[in-house]
Amino acid sequence: MTKRVFNNDSAASLAKGPIRSQAANLLDRYGGGEALSASDMRLLSGKRWVVIGNADQMSRLQADWGRQMQSLESER
């Protein structure tokens, strides 16, 4: 799981798209096949933070923290 915190809402909002895209690209390039792929990963984000991890981890974290979750698969 990787977490990034931003100083303000605008910076976080602008960074979410590139972070999501770059994470999907890195998984495609170095992910390790079926064991770790963009389809298994999720991005969970709040106003000033972004977390990327596997779908199970992010579902549990979303249950605790709330906020918006997105798949990385659509970035392929």
MOPAC internal coordinates of N, CA, C and O (Angstrom, degrees):
PM7 1SCF
backbone

  N    0.0000 0     0.00 0     0.00 0    0    0    0
  C    1.4418 1     0.00 0     0.00 0    1    0    0
  C    1.5224 1   107.36 1     0.00 0    2    1    0
  O    1.2310 1   120.72 1   -42.01 1    3    2    1
  N    1.3237 1   116.22 1   137.99 1    3    2    1
  C    1.4563 1   122.92 1   179.29 1    5    3    2
  C    1.5169 1   108.87 1  -125.26 1    6    5    3
  O    1.2310 1   120.32 1   -45.78 1    7    6    5
  N    1.3276 1   117.00 1   134.22 1    7    6    5
  C    1.4657 1   121.47 1  -179.22 1    9    7    6
  C    1.5225 1   109.36 1  -124.94 1   10    9    7
  O    1.2310 1   121.19 1   -38.66 1   11   10    9
  N    1.3192 1   115.33 1   141.34 1   11   10    9
  C    1.4623 1   122.49 1   176.40 1   13   11   10
  C    1.5270 1   107.65 1  -131.33 1   14   13   11
  O    1.2310 1   120.25 1   -49.33 1   15   14   13
  N    1.3447 1   117.13 1   130.67 1   15   14   13
  C    1.4655 1   122.91 1   178.51 1   17   15   14
  C    1.5210 1   107.76 1  -115.04 1   18   17   15
  O    1.2310 1   120.66 1   -40.04 1   19   18   17
  N    1.3379 1   116.35 1   139.96 1   19   18   17
  C    1.4660 1   122.57 1  -176.93 1   21   19   18
  C    1.5246 1   110.84 1  -114.24 1   22   21   19
  O    1.2310 1   120.76 1   -22.11 1   23   22   21
  N    1.3338 1   116.15 1   157.89 1   23   22   21
  C    1.4593 1   122.13 1  -178.73 1   25   23   22
  C    1.5186 1   113.94 1   -75.33 1   26   25   23
  O    1.2310 1   120.28 1   155.45 1   27   26   25
  N    1.3316 1   117.07 1   -24.55 1   27   26   25
  C    1.4628 1   119.14 1  -179.18 1   29   27   26
  C    1.5308 1   110.18 1  -150.07 1   30   29   27
  O    1.2310 1   121.15 1   -16.27 1   31   30   29
  N    1.3233 1   115.41 1   163.73 1   31   30   29
  C    1.4643 1   121.86 1  -176.81 1   33   31   30
  C    1.5314 1   112.08 1   -61.66 1   34   33   31
  O    1.2310 1   120.26 1   140.36 1   35   34   33
  N    1.3307 1   117.11 1   -39.64 1   35   34   33
  C    1.4657 1   120.94 1  -177.85 1   37   35   34
  C    1.5225 1   111.80 1   -63.97 1   38   37   35
  O    1.2310 1   120.41 1   135.76 1   39   38   37
  N    1.3241 1   116.82 1   -44.24 1   39   38   37
  C    1.4654 1   120.20 1   179.58 1   41   39   38
  C    1.5220 1   110.31 1   -62.42 1   42   41   39
  O    1.2310 1   120.30 1   138.21 1   43   42   41
  N    1.3134 1   117.03 1   -41.79 1   43   42   41
  C    1.4663 1   120.58 1   179.21 1   45   43   42
  C    1.5191 1   110.82 1   -64.08 1   46   45   43
  O    1.2310 1   120.53 1   135.82 1   47   46   45
  N    1.3109 1   116.59 1   -44.18 1   47   46   45
  C    1.4588 1   121.14 1  -179.13 1   49   47   46
  C    1.5296 1   111.43 1   -61.76 1   50   49   47
  O    1.2310 1   120.49 1   136.41 1   51   50   49
  N    1.3249 1   116.67 1   -43.59 1   51   50   49
  C    1.4611 1   121.11 1   179.83 1   53   51   50
  C    1.5247 1   112.80 1   -68.74 1   54   53   51
  O    1.2310 1   119.85 1   150.13 1   55   54   53
  N    1.3084 1   117.89 1   -29.87 1   55   54   53
  C    1.4635 1   121.44 1  -175.43 1   57   55   54
  C    1.5258 1   114.23 1   -84.07 1   58   57   55
  O    1.2310 1   119.35 1   159.09 1   59   58   57
  N    1.3147 1   118.84 1   -20.91 1   59   58   57
  C    1.4701 1   121.47 1  -174.39 1   61   59   58
  C    1.5258 1   112.91 1   -58.52 1   62   61   59
  O    1.2310 1   119.86 1   134.27 1   63   62   61
  N    1.3112 1   117.87 1   -45.73 1   63   62   61
  C    1.4630 1   121.03 1  -179.65 1   65   63   62
  C    1.5220 1   112.67 1   -61.43 1   66   65   63
  O    1.2310 1   119.77 1   126.67 1   67   66   65
  N    1.3389 1   118.05 1   -53.33 1   67   66   65
  C    1.4667 1   119.43 1   178.47 1   69   67   66
  C    1.5340 1   113.31 1   -61.94 1   70   69   67
  O    1.2310 1   119.65 1   142.59 1   71   70   69
  N    1.3225 1   118.26 1   -37.41 1   71   70   69
  C    1.4681 1   120.98 1   178.06 1   73   71   70
  C    1.5212 1   109.48 1   -62.88 1   74   73   71
  O    1.2310 1   120.64 1   133.65 1   75   74   73
  N    1.3097 1   116.38 1   -46.35 1   75   74   73
  C    1.4691 1   121.39 1  -179.43 1   77   75   74
  C    1.5244 1   110.99 1   -61.57 1   78   77   75
  O    1.2310 1   120.48 1   135.14 1   79   78   77
  N    1.3073 1   116.69 1   -44.86 1   79   78   77
  C    1.4576 1   121.87 1  -179.95 1   81   79   78
  C    1.5240 1   111.45 1   -65.11 1   82   81   79
  O    1.2310 1   120.38 1   133.09 1   83   82   81
  N    1.3292 1   116.88 1   -46.91 1   83   82   81
  C    1.4658 1   120.76 1  -178.97 1   85   83   82
  C    1.5273 1   110.94 1   -64.68 1   86   85   83
  O    1.2310 1   119.59 1   140.70 1   87   86   85
  N    1.3169 1   118.39 1   -39.30 1   87   86   85
  C    1.4691 1   121.00 1   178.18 1   89   87   86
  C    1.5234 1   110.63 1   -62.26 1   90   89   87
  O    1.2310 1   120.36 1   136.09 1   91   90   89
  N    1.3216 1   116.91 1   -43.91 1   91   90   89
  C    1.4653 1   120.58 1   178.78 1   93   91   90
  C    1.5296 1   110.68 1   -63.29 1   94   93   91
  O    1.2310 1   120.24 1   138.22 1   95   94   93
  N    1.3304 1   117.14 1   -41.78 1   95   94   93
  C    1.4698 1   121.12 1   178.64 1   97   95   94
  C    1.5235 1   111.55 1   -63.59 1   98   97   95
  O    1.2310 1   120.28 1   137.23 1   99   98   97
  N    1.3245 1   117.07 1   -42.77 1   99   98   97
  C    1.4644 1   120.68 1   178.91 1  101   99   98
  C    1.5210 1   111.39 1   -65.52 1  102  101   99
  O    1.2310 1   120.14 1   141.05 1  103  102  101
  N    1.3263 1   117.34 1   -38.95 1  103  102  101
  C    1.4610 1   120.02 1   177.32 1  105  103  102
  C    1.5227 1   111.21 1   -64.96 1  106  105  103
  O    1.2310 1   120.51 1   139.02 1  107  106  105
  N    1.3179 1   116.63 1   -40.98 1  107  106  105
  C    1.4694 1   119.80 1   176.90 1  109  107  106
  C    1.5301 1   111.21 1   -61.39 1  110  109  107
  O    1.2310 1   121.00 1   140.00 1  111  110  109
  N    1.3175 1   115.69 1   -40.00 1  111  110  109
  C    1.4559 1   120.63 1  -175.50 1  113  111  110
  C    1.5334 1   112.89 1   -78.59 1  114  113  111
  O    1.2310 1   120.29 1   137.21 1  115  114  113
  N    1.3392 1   117.04 1   -42.79 1  115  114  113
  C    1.4619 1   120.88 1  -171.08 1  117  115  114
  C    1.5288 1   114.49 1  -125.16 1  118  117  115
  O    1.2310 1   119.95 1  -171.38 1  119  118  117
  N    1.3145 1   117.70 1     8.62 1  119  118  117
  C    1.4534 1   121.73 1  -168.00 1  121  119  118
  C    1.5037 1   118.86 1   -64.86 1  122  121  119
  O    1.2310 1   118.74 1   154.72 1  123  122  121
  N    1.2867 1   120.00 1   -25.28 1  123  122  121
  C    1.4481 1   119.70 1  -179.49 1  125  123  122
  C    1.5088 1   113.49 1    93.95 1  126  125  123
  O    1.2310 1   120.08 1  -150.01 1  127  126  125
  N    1.3140 1   117.45 1    29.99 1  127  126  125
  C    1.4621 1   121.40 1   174.51 1  129  127  126
  C    1.5183 1   114.00 1    72.19 1  130  129  127
  O    1.2310 1   121.12 1    38.39 1  131  130  129
  N    1.3214 1   115.47 1  -141.61 1  131  130  129
  C    1.4596 1   121.79 1  -175.17 1  133  131  130
  C    1.5235 1   112.65 1   -65.49 1  134  133  131
  O    1.2310 1   120.06 1   152.92 1  135  134  133
  N    1.3311 1   117.49 1   -27.08 1  135  134  133
  C    1.4617 1   120.77 1  -177.24 1  137  135  134
  C    1.5253 1   112.06 1   -65.16 1  138  137  135
  O    1.2310 1   119.93 1   149.90 1  139  138  137
  N    1.3124 1   117.75 1   -30.10 1  139  138  137
  C    1.4556 1   121.69 1  -178.12 1  141  139  138
  C    1.5155 1   108.76 1  -146.59 1  142  141  139
  O    1.2310 1   120.52 1   -78.05 1  143  142  141
  N    1.3222 1   116.61 1   101.95 1  143  142  141
  C    1.4593 1   120.09 1  -178.98 1  145  143  142
  C    1.5225 1   109.62 1  -134.23 1  146  145  143
  O    1.2310 1   120.84 1   -15.11 1  147  146  145
  N    1.3189 1   116.00 1   164.89 1  147  146  145
  C    1.4577 1   121.27 1  -179.38 1  149  147  146
  C    1.5294 1   111.74 1   -59.61 1  150  149  147
  O    1.2310 1   120.13 1   149.65 1  151  150  149
  N    1.3251 1   117.36 1   -30.35 1  151  150  149
  C    1.4695 1   119.38 1   179.76 1  153  151  150
  C    1.5222 1   112.39 1   -68.13 1  154  153  151
  O    1.2310 1   119.99 1   159.59 1  155  154  153
  N    1.3368 1   117.63 1   -20.41 1  155  154  153
  C    1.4623 1   122.29 1   179.40 1  157  155  154
  C    1.5207 1   112.92 1   -94.57 1  158  157  155
  O    1.2310 1   119.99 1   173.75 1  159  158  157
  N    1.3183 1   117.62 1    -6.25 1  159  158  157
  C    1.4564 1   121.54 1  -173.99 1  161  159  158
  C    1.5318 1   111.02 1  -106.43 1  162  161  159
  O    1.2310 1   121.30 1   -28.69 1  163  162  161
  N    1.3248 1   115.13 1   151.31 1  163  162  161
  C    1.4552 1   121.80 1   179.82 1  165  163  162
  C    1.5202 1   110.07 1  -133.62 1  166  165  163
  O    1.2310 1   121.35 1   -27.88 1  167  166  165
  N    1.3201 1   115.03 1   152.12 1  167  166  165
  C    1.4562 1   122.95 1   173.24 1  169  167  166
  C    1.5170 1   106.56 1  -110.92 1  170  169  167
  O    1.2310 1   120.39 1   -56.78 1  171  170  169
  N    1.3139 1   116.85 1   123.22 1  171  170  169
  C    1.4612 1   123.09 1   176.78 1  173  171  170
  C    1.5139 1   106.67 1  -111.62 1  174  173  171
  O    1.2310 1   119.86 1   -49.50 1  175  174  173
  N    1.3183 1   117.86 1   130.50 1  175  174  173
  C    1.4589 1   119.24 1  -174.84 1  177  175  174
  C    1.5214 1   112.14 1  -138.13 1  178  177  175
  O    1.2310 1   122.10 1   -32.81 1  179  178  177
  N    1.3363 1   113.58 1   147.19 1  179  178  177
  C    1.4537 1   122.89 1   173.22 1  181  179  178
  C    1.5147 1   108.38 1  -118.50 1  182  181  179
  O    1.2310 1   120.11 1    17.10 1  183  182  181
  N    1.3150 1   117.40 1  -162.90 1  183  182  181
  C    1.4576 1   119.97 1  -178.54 1  185  183  182
  C    1.5236 1   112.73 1   -66.05 1  186  185  183
  O    1.2310 1   120.09 1   142.38 1  187  186  185
  N    1.3475 1   117.43 1   -37.62 1  187  186  185
  C    1.4633 1   120.06 1  -175.88 1  189  187  186
  C    1.5238 1   113.48 1  -129.06 1  190  189  187
  O    1.2310 1   119.84 1  -160.05 1  191  190  189
  N    1.3119 1   117.91 1    19.95 1  191  190  189
  C    1.4603 1   120.15 1  -179.98 1  193  191  190
  C    1.5166 1   111.63 1  -147.20 1  194  193  191
  O    1.2310 1   121.64 1   -24.47 1  195  194  193
  N    1.3156 1   114.46 1   155.53 1  195  194  193
  C    1.4632 1   123.12 1   178.02 1  197  195  194
  C    1.5330 1   106.80 1  -139.22 1  198  197  195
  O    1.2310 1   120.55 1   -47.01 1  199  198  197
  N    1.3313 1   116.55 1   132.99 1  199  198  197
  C    1.4598 1   122.13 1   177.24 1  201  199  198
  C    1.5242 1   107.98 1  -128.12 1  202  201  199
  O    1.2310 1   120.40 1   -44.79 1  203  202  201
  N    1.3242 1   116.83 1   135.21 1  203  202  201
  C    1.4662 1   122.29 1   176.03 1  205  203  202
  C    1.5166 1   108.12 1  -120.20 1  206  205  203
  O    1.2310 1   120.77 1   -47.24 1  207  206  205
  N    1.3338 1   116.14 1   132.76 1  207  206  205
  C    1.4545 1   121.33 1   178.11 1  209  207  206
  C    1.5101 1   109.93 1  -166.21 1  210  209  207
  O    1.2310 1   120.71 1     2.94 1  211  210  209
  N    1.3425 1   116.24 1  -177.06 1  211  210  209
  C    1.4589 1   118.16 1  -179.49 1  213  211  210
  C    1.5283 1   110.14 1   -70.90 1  214  213  211
  O    1.2310 1   120.99 1   -19.10 1  215  214  213
  N    1.3090 1   115.72 1   160.90 1  215  214  213
  C    1.4673 1   121.63 1  -172.10 1  217  215  214
  C    1.5252 1   112.14 1   -57.88 1  218  217  215
  O    1.2310 1   119.69 1   139.38 1  219  218  217
  N    1.3328 1   118.20 1   -40.62 1  219  218  217
  C    1.4642 1   120.48 1  -179.72 1  221  219  218
  C    1.5274 1   111.70 1   -64.43 1  222  221  219
  O    1.2310 1   120.63 1   133.22 1  223  222  221
  N    1.3297 1   116.40 1   -46.78 1  223  222  221
  C    1.4644 1   120.55 1   178.31 1  225  223  222
  C    1.5242 1   111.17 1   -59.39 1  226  225  223
  O    1.2310 1   120.79 1   133.90 1  227  226  225
  N    1.3233 1   116.09 1   -46.10 1  227  226  225
  C    1.4597 1   120.29 1  -176.34 1  229  227  226
  C    1.5330 1   111.28 1   -68.67 1  230  229  227
  O    1.2310 1   119.85 1   146.46 1  231  230  229
  N    1.3287 1   117.89 1   -33.54 1  231  230  229
  C    1.4688 1   120.33 1   177.02 1  233  231  230
  C    1.5271 1   110.46 1   -65.24 1  234  233  231
  O    1.2310 1   120.58 1   138.19 1  235  234  233
  N    1.3356 1   116.49 1   -41.81 1  235  234  233
  C    1.4787 1   119.75 1   178.18 1  237  235  234
  C    1.5248 1   110.54 1   -67.08 1  238  237  235
  O    1.2310 1   120.59 1   139.05 1  239  238  237
  N    1.3278 1   116.47 1   -40.95 1  239  238  237
  C    1.4574 1   120.26 1   179.39 1  241  239  238
  C    1.5255 1   110.87 1   -66.25 1  242  241  239
  O    1.2310 1   120.30 1   140.63 1  243  242  241
  N    1.3198 1   117.03 1   -39.37 1  243  242  241
  C    1.4609 1   120.54 1   178.01 1  245  243  242
  C    1.5272 1   110.63 1   -63.94 1  246  245  243
  O    1.2310 1   119.99 1   143.70 1  247  246  245
  N    1.3205 1   117.63 1   -36.30 1  247  246  245
  C    1.4674 1   120.81 1   177.56 1  249  247  246
  C    1.5306 1   110.65 1   -62.31 1  250  249  247
  O    1.2310 1   120.44 1   145.73 1  251  250  249
  N    1.3440 1   116.76 1   -34.27 1  251  250  249
  C    1.4675 1   121.11 1   178.93 1  253  251  250
  C    1.5211 1   112.63 1   -83.45 1  254  253  251
  O    1.2310 1   120.00 1   135.98 1  255  254  253
  N    1.3244 1   117.60 1   -44.02 1  255  254  253
  C    1.4552 1   122.72 1  -172.24 1  257  255  254
  C    1.5237 1   114.07 1   -98.47 1  258  257  255
  O    1.2310 1   120.09 1   158.16 1  259  258  257
  N    1.3290 1   117.43 1   -21.84 1  259  258  257
  C    1.4569 1   120.06 1  -173.24 1  261  259  258
  C    1.5217 1   110.37 1    75.69 1  262  261  259
  O    1.2310 1   120.21 1    27.44 1  263  262  261
  N    1.2708 1   117.20 1  -152.56 1  263  262  261
  C    1.4654 1   126.23 1   177.56 1  265  263  262
  C    1.5075 1   113.28 1    80.00 1  266  265  263
  O    1.2310 1   120.64 1    10.93 1  267  266  265
  N    1.3401 1   116.38 1  -169.07 1  267  266  265
  C    1.4684 1   123.60 1  -169.89 1  269  267  266
  C    1.5271 1   111.19 1  -100.77 1  270  269  267
  O    1.2310 1   120.70 1   -46.92 1  271  270  269
  N    1.3525 1   116.27 1   133.08 1  271  270  269
  C    1.4543 1   120.90 1   177.62 1  273  271  270
  C    1.5330 1   109.24 1  -118.18 1  274  273  271
  O    1.2310 1   120.72 1   -40.55 1  275  274  273
  N    1.3379 1   116.23 1   139.45 1  275  274  273
  C    1.4610 1   122.63 1   179.69 1  277  275  274
  C    1.5177 1   109.90 1  -133.16 1  278  277  275
  O    1.2310 1   120.58 1   -31.35 1  279  278  277
  N    1.3086 1   116.49 1   148.65 1  279  278  277
  C    1.4622 1   122.12 1   174.51 1  281  279  278
  C    1.5216 1   108.92 1   -79.52 1  282  281  279
  O    1.2310 1   120.42 1   -30.28 1  283  282  281
  N    1.3214 1   116.80 1   149.72 1  283  282  281
  C    1.4635 1   120.70 1   173.55 1  285  283  282
  C    1.5068 1   111.57 1   -86.81 1  286  285  283
  O    1.2310 1   120.36 1   166.05 1  287  286  285
  N    1.3253 1   116.92 1   -13.95 1  287  286  285
  C    1.4688 1   121.65 1  -174.75 1  289  287  286
  C    1.5181 1   112.83 1   -58.86 1  290  289  287
  O    1.2310 1   119.40 1   143.21 1  291  290  289
  N    1.3249 1   118.76 1   -36.79 1  291  290  289
  C    1.4639 1   120.86 1  -177.37 1  293  291  290
  C    1.5241 1   112.54 1   -68.29 1  294  293  291
  O    1.2310 1   119.96 1   169.45 1  295  294  293
  N    1.3293 1   117.68 1   -10.55 1  295  294  293
  C    1.4662 1   121.33 1   179.01 1  297  295  294
  C    1.5152 1   113.05 1   -86.62 1  298  297  295
  O    1.2310 1   119.49 1   175.00 1  299  298  297
  N    1.3209 1   118.57 1    -5.00 1  299  298  297
  C    1.4689 1   121.56 1  -176.67 1  301  299  298
  C    1.4906 1   111.61 1   -67.09 1  302  301  299
  O    1.2310 1   120.10 1   180.00 1  303  302  301

